[in-house]
Amino acid sequence: MAASKIAKGAEKIEKGVTEGYKKIEDTVVGAYKKVEDTVIGGYTKIEDKFVDAFLTKDGESVEEAKERLKKETENP
């Protein structure tokens, strides 16, 4: 009888620790993803403005310029 009470208590503790860890993990991973998306979005904006200002040719869009530059660097 005492062993089953100990086992039940251990299971309760295990469940509580596991759930707590999962909540912390979800929060940390969610925060990391949000920071990552923000950084990548900011970089992309800066990259697009640079390409638009310095690397596009007349009538060429930013995406077209990026594609052209990618091809030029692949096949020098």
C-alpha positions as a printed NumPy array, in Angstrom:
array([[  0.   ,   0.   ,   0.   ],
       [  2.765,   2.434,   0.881],
       [  4.617,   1.611,  -2.333],
       [  1.564,   2.443,  -4.448],
       [  1.146,   5.8  ,  -2.66 ],
       [  4.784,   6.592,  -3.358],
       [  4.406,   5.522,  -6.989],
       [  1.273,   7.664,  -7.408],
       [  3.025,  10.618,  -5.795],
       [  6.028,  10.156,  -8.075],
       [  3.745,  10.033, -11.119],
       [  2.048,  13.282, -10.04 ],
       [  5.409,  14.973,  -9.604],
       [  6.6  ,  13.622, -12.937],
       [  3.507,  14.926, -14.702],
       [  3.827,  18.35 , -13.077],
       [  7.508,  18.677, -13.966],
       [  6.918,  17.516, -17.538],
       [  4.031,  19.939, -18.083],
       [  6.003,  22.8  , -16.558],
       [  9.014,  22.055, -18.733],
       [  6.813,  21.866, -21.85 ],
       [  5.288,  25.288, -21.094],
       [  8.731,  26.83 , -20.605],
       [ 10.017,  25.164, -23.779],
       [  7.07 ,  26.445, -25.827],
       [  7.57 ,  29.978, -24.498],
       [ 11.3  ,  30.014, -25.206],
       [ 10.966,  28.499, -28.677],
       [  8.117,  30.868, -29.532],
       [ 10.154,  33.876, -28.42 ],
       [ 13.173,  32.685, -30.407],
       [ 11.081,  32.238, -33.555],
       [  9.618,  35.716, -33.147],
       [ 13.092,  37.261, -32.78 ],
       [ 14.36 ,  35.241, -35.742],
       [ 11.462,  36.368, -37.956],
       [ 11.972,  39.995, -36.928],
       [ 15.705,  39.896, -37.685],
       [ 15.235,  38.184, -41.037],
       [ 12.451,  40.603, -41.974],
       [ 14.625,  43.601, -41.081],
       [ 17.554,  42.225, -43.066],
       [ 15.351,  41.605, -46.092],
       [ 14.06 ,  45.188, -46.004],
       [ 17.597,  46.577, -45.854],
       [ 18.746,  44.225, -48.615],
       [ 15.846,  45.237, -50.872],
       [ 16.51 ,  48.945, -50.345],
       [ 20.21 ,  48.486, -51.118],
       [ 19.5  ,  46.502, -54.272],
       [ 16.905,  49.065, -55.353],
       [ 19.228,  52.006, -54.738],
       [ 22.483,  50.648, -56.148],
       [ 22.055,  47.495, -58.211],
       [ 18.886,  47.751, -60.296],
       [ 19.047,  48.739, -63.93 ],
       [ 16.485,  50.958, -65.674],
       [ 12.986,  49.49 , -65.382],
       [ 14.175,  46.451, -63.45 ],
       [ 12.405,  45.4  , -60.271],
       [ 14.262,  44.482, -57.094],
       [ 13.368,  40.806, -57.555],
       [ 14.582,  40.85 , -61.155],
       [ 17.84 ,  42.482, -60.078],
       [ 18.365,  39.876, -57.344],
       [ 17.776,  37.081, -59.851],
       [ 20.151,  38.679, -62.368],
       [ 22.845,  39.128, -59.721],
       [ 22.403,  35.54 , -58.55 ],
       [ 22.909,  34.272, -62.114],
       [ 25.924,  36.544, -62.607],
       [ 27.629,  35.269, -59.452],
       [ 26.883,  31.62 , -60.282],
       [ 28.371,  31.936, -63.775],
       [ 31.205,  34.499, -63.596]])
